[in-house]
Amino acid sequence: MQIVHTKAQLRVLLKQARKIGQSVGFVPTMGYLHAGHASLIHRARQENDVVVVSVFVNPTQFGPNEDLDAYPRDPDKDMALMRAEGTDIAFFPSADDIYPAGYATYVTVEGPMTQALCGRSRPGHFRGVTTVVSKLFHLTTPDRAYFGQKDAQQVAVIRQMVSDLDFDVQIVACPIVREPDGLALSSRNTYLSEKQRAQASGISRALFEAREMILAGQRDATLMTDHIKKRITAIDSAAVDYVSIVDARTLADLDTLIGEVLIAVAVKMGRTRLIDNIRVEV
Ligand code: AMP
């Protein structure tokens, strides 16, 4: 595995790969890698000649009162996981290299897709995501890029950006990897106290239960939303940020559950904000 820290080094390596006709799979991450990230790298390894994994805690996608400085970091452990999954190039850029002094260009997907769900409580978040992903796509020119369905809104927003801006890349969405008790793996789970961690499994339980209710014939989105909110509110240390039932592709609100339905939630456990979701084909 080659470890590179600058855009220039990355470009040299990828130019060489391109010259001999190799395909490139790209997995962008913020590090503190876990089995969810590993599943993305694993899939990229199966489908491409060269696998590039980036680790960059992107400052532009954090709000002023969010956890940018506290975000967990462990590059040595990350490199071990990347190696184990067969990564060819590990890219650890610095914030100064990605956003040099005088940096002024941002990429924004406009409209409800970025304003609903996480966009409501994290204004500017998706602008940061689409900006950095655009830059990383230009730097890596991947044939395929791998994202987790865990961040379902992010996948939808990036698909929209790729389509609108004619990026020549296939977006591959990978299933959510969960702990045995159902909690979706997240680098932020490390913030949870023992008690919060034990209670956090109630979030996915509420989603699984909702799926069963829909599969049993429930079609009323308001009723389902209220039911999930009630379940999550009943968890001692949890506060609901949002519960949304939307069309999985457009993220438009649904009144009646039909088609590819996405149930997405954000929950605060103390100061930690967790997101999770489930898709149901109705
Ligand atoms: P992050 O490092 O949290 O920005 O995540 C990097 C990528 O890994 C994103 O595409 C995430 O959606 C994906 N990811 C994070 N957690 C999981 C998970 N539990 N299962 C699958 N993919 C995940």
Boltz pocket constraint, residues with backbone or C-beta under 6 A from the ligand:
constraints:
  - pocket:
      binder: B
      contacts: [[A, 28], [A, 29], [A, 30], [A, 31], [A, 35], [A, 36], [A, 37], [A, 39], [A, 40], [A, 146], [A, 147], [A, 148], [A, 149], [A, 150], [A, 151], [A, 174], [A, 175], [A, 176], [A, 177], [A, 178], [A, 184], [A, 185], [A, 186], [A, 187]]
      max_distance: 6.0
